[in-house]
């Protein structure tokens, strides 16, 4: 089923382009509108002009189309669950379940370091998207969710319904930790067995 707002958008695209608007900026405005907290929505409508009110109303009330950013992980907190260190400017993670060291690619590094249990995947996506001055690339949110899912499967991060405080042995690089203190907490948490 084609959304009414999309049809209106297609009809009005020529008008807005003639008036000096660029379609990608209009779509970026719509995406910002959909992710704004309720208190900001009225202000946002005033900023982009009343001619968009109908389109925005249809999209927000009617659940128009597919918001690519929405996923089952959107409201879940993501939490580091592997120890790590920094070796030659790269982050390496240590697997608790096998004797392996995992060198993280650049995206995994960003996600891993952000996984301190105090933000949701959705909040992280909004934060990363805002770093693109010309608007986030199409599919960025889906790509990030895919990386998060892959990291969950690898045992590098986990998800939680609530915020989580990282334990001592996960909060900083291994080389910056007191080994005895880290060991004590890992024994207490059942990560390793006392010798």
C-alpha positions in Angstrom: 0.0 0.0 0.0 1.4 3.4 -1.0 1.2 6.0 1.8 -0.9 9.1 1.1 1.9 11.3 2.4 4.3 9.8 -0.2 1.9 10.6 -3.0 1.5 14.2 -1.7 5.3 14.4 -1.4 5.7 13.3 -5.0 3.1 15.8 -6.3 4.6 18.6 -4.3 8.2 17.8 -5.0 8.2 19.9 -8.2 6.7 22.9 -6.3 9.2 22.8 -3.5 12.1 22.4 -6.0 10.9 25.4 -7.9 10.7 27.3 -4.6 14.4 26.5 -3.9 14.0 23.5 -1.7 16.0 20.4 -2.2 14.2 17.1 -1.8 16.9 15.5 0.3 16.7 18.4 2.8 12.9 18.1 2.9 13.2 14.4 3.6 15.8 15.1 6.3 13.4 17.5 7.9 10.7 14.8 7.9 13.1 12.3 9.5 14.1 14.9 12.2 10.4 15.5 12.8 9.7 11.9 13.4 12.5 11.5 15.9 11.8 14.7 17.8 10.4 14.4 21.3 6.7 15.3 21.5 7.4 18.7 23.1 9.5 19.8 20.1 7.1 18.8 17.3 5.0 22.0 17.2 8.2 24.2 17.1 9.6 22.1 14.3 6.4 22.4 12.2 6.6 26.2 12.6 10.3 26.1 11.5 9.7 24.2 8.3 6.5 26.0 7.3 2.7 25.3 7.4 2.6 23.9 3.9 4.3 20.7 5.3 1.9 20.4 8.2 -0.5 18.0 6.3 2.3 15.8 5.1 3.9 15.6 8.5 0.6 15.0 10.2 -0.2 12.1 7.8 3.2 10.6 8.3 3.2 10.7 12.1 -0.5 9.8 12.7 -0.8 7.2 9.9 2.4 5.4 10.5 3.5 6.2 7.0 5.9 4.0 5.2 8.9 2.3 6.9 11.1 4.3 9.2 14.4 2.5 8.4 15.7 3.5 11.8 13.1 1.4 13.7 14.2 -2.0 14.9 13.6 -4.3 17.8 16.8 -3.0 19.3 15.8 0.7 19.1 14.8 1.0 22.8 17.4 -1.5 24.1 20.5 -0.4 25.9 23.7 -1.9 24.5 26.4 -3.0 26.8 30.0 -4.1 26.4 30.6 -7.7 27.6 34.2 -8.3 26.5 37.4 -7.0 28.0 39.5 -5.0 25.6 42.8 -3.2 25.1 44.3 -0.7 22.7 47.1 -2.1 20.6 48.8 0.1 18.0 45.8 2.5 17.9 43.4 -0.4 17.3 40.9 -1.9 19.8 41.2 -5.6 20.4 38.6 -7.5 22.4 39.3 -10.6 24.5 36.8 -13.4 24.2 35.8 -14.9 27.6 34.6 -18.1 26.1 37.7 -19.0 24.0 41.3 -18.1 23.8 41.0 -15.6 21.0 41.7 -11.9 20.5 39.3 -10.1 18.1 40.6 -7.0 16.2 37.7 -4.7 15.7 37.0 -2.9 12.4 36.4 0.9 12.7 32.6 0.6 12.9 32.8 -2.1 15.6 35.3 0.1 17.5 32.9 3.0 17.6 30.0 0.8 18.7 32.0 -1.1 21.2 33.3 2.0 22.9 29.8 3.5 23.0 28.5 0.3 24.6 28.8 1.5 28.2 25.2 0.7 29.0 23.8 4.2 29.3 22.2 4.8 25.9 19.9 2.8 23.6 20.7 1.7 20.1 18.2 4.2 18.8 19.8 7.1 20.7 23.2 6.0 19.4 21.9 6.0 15.8 20.4 9.5 16.2 23.8 10.6 17.7 25.8 9.1 14.8 23.4 10.4 12.2 23.7 14.0 13.5 27.4 13.9 12.8 26.7 14.1 9.1 26.4 17.8 8.2 24.7 17.0 4.9 22.4 14.4 6.4 23.1 10.7 7.2 23.6 8.4 4.2 20.6 6.4 3.3 20.6 3.0 5.0 23.0 4.1 7.8 20.6 3.1 10.6 20.0 -0.3 9.1 23.8 -0.8 8.7 24.4 0.2 12.3 21.7 -2.2 13.6 23.3 -5.0 11.5 26.7 -4.3 13.1 25.1 -4.3 16.6 23.4 -7.7 15.8 26.7 -9.1 14.6 28.5 -7.9 17.7 25.9 -9.5 19.9 26.3 -12.8 18.0 30.1 -12.5 18.5 29.7 -12.0 22.3 31.2 -8.5 22.2 28.1 -6.7 23.4 24.7 -7.5 24.8 21.4 -5.7 25.1 19.4 -4.8 28.2 16.0 -3.3 28.9 17.5 -0.9 31.4 20.7 1.0 31.9 23.7 -1.0 33.1 26.8 0.2 34.9 29.9 -1.5 33.5 31.9 -3.6 36.0 35.5 -2.5 36.6 37.0 -5.1 34.3 34.9 -3.9 31.3 35.0 -0.2 31.9 38.6 0.6 30.8 41.4 -1.1 28.7 43.0 -4.1 30.4 46.4 -2.3 30.4 44.9 0.4 32.6 43.4 -1.9 35.2 44.8 -3.2 38.4 45.0 -7.0 37.5 44.2 -8.2 41.1 41.2 -5.9 41.3 39.9 -7.0 37.9 40.4 -10.7 38.8 38.5 -10.2 42.1 35.5 -8.7 40.3 35.5 -11.3 37.6 35.5 -14.1 40.2 32.7 -12.4 42.1 30.7 -12.1 38.8 31.3 -15.7 37.9 33.3 -14.8 34.8 36.3 -16.8 35.9 36.8 -19.4 38.6 39.0 -18.9 41.6 42.3 -20.8 41.4 
